């Protein structure tokens, strides 16, 4: 690849990774898609690349659609709850990562859409492409694209959680949650949880995790205390922002062993996402990394 081509691809890499991650819910899969897009960019003729950004967006989107179509069976056979691969987000790294479209809740919600619906929704609603532009990217007519978007928006609105966090509550509750984890007592968790709290955990069959969601404050509190009692108490923990929400990383021997993400409703923790599948923790920072 000529230096100029390499430079252009590198300029768009962060944006392309952002799109691919939102499409797949997996940092590892997003990286793989970018590798394939890089090869296609490298081998494309000049007549194919009139507008580099449009070419690369189309390649990544269509690769992601194909990937999701092939991944659907694997996700249906997934052991327990499937959760997105967590990513640490900070304003200093990428302000765009703070958008709602990166949250665990939103990425889980997108799983209810077909691959093409997901692409059209993200392109139009998140990345601000016009109907005509989105239609060209996914290879549909503009009218078909409008209908796809209408269905996708309706599905998203019907399922979208609507939580409002009180000022300062997120930082305070996250710190108190970390203290409750360190103690491992049920009462500590009960004082922080919403009455309708839900906990999701993803072990992917690789490590112990609840196969189904845990509903209700009492059950969630006992579940969390049980995790600590059964081996989670010896982890070293760090408060971080994960997928644009308050979170907690647990380390053993310098490697991330668990990622916990909290959704705050008012002044209580409403939803807890726990990822312990080691395949989904590989891109997280080491304990000694900032």
Secondary structure, 3 states (H helix, E strand, C coil): CCHHHHHHHHHHHHHHHHHHHHHHCCHHHHHHHHHHHHHHHHHCCHHHCCCHHHHHHHHHHHHHHHHHHHHHHHHHCCCCCCCCCCCECCCCCCHHHHCHHHCHHHHHHHCCCCHHHHHHHHHHHHCCCCHHHHHHHHCCCHHHHHHHHHHHHHHHHHHCCCCCECCCHHHHHHHHHHHHHHHCCHHHHHCCEEEEEEEEEECCCCCCCCCCCEECHHHHHHHHHHHHHCCHHHCEEEEEEECCEEEEEEEECCEEEEEEEEEEEECEEEEEEEECCHHHCCCCCCCCCC
